[in-house]
Amino acid sequence: MARKKDNSGIQGVQSLSFEELLLFAQKQLSLAEEVYAVYEAGPLGYVLYRRLRELGIKAYLKRTGMSGTRKTQAQQAGRPQAG
């Protein structure tokens, strides 16, 4: 996990457990007006996507191997992107 805040550089990568990541994400909600999460997901990546969305985080994911057209269509439909 890496973090970018406003116009600053990307902060160093951290290794967090699933629960630690959710706690970190929740804390960011109290510190910022908007919180986004963007990541590349494998076959089980939708669990994290759903949990982040439940917290109120604007989560976006890209499944490995997804073409640009299908990704755009999924984003426009407002659903998790499937490969």
Protein Blocks (a to p, Z undefined) as FASTA:
>chain_A
ZZdehjbccdddddddfklmmmmmmmmmmmpmbdcddddddfklmmmmmmmmmnopacdd
ddehiafklmmmmmmnopacdZZ
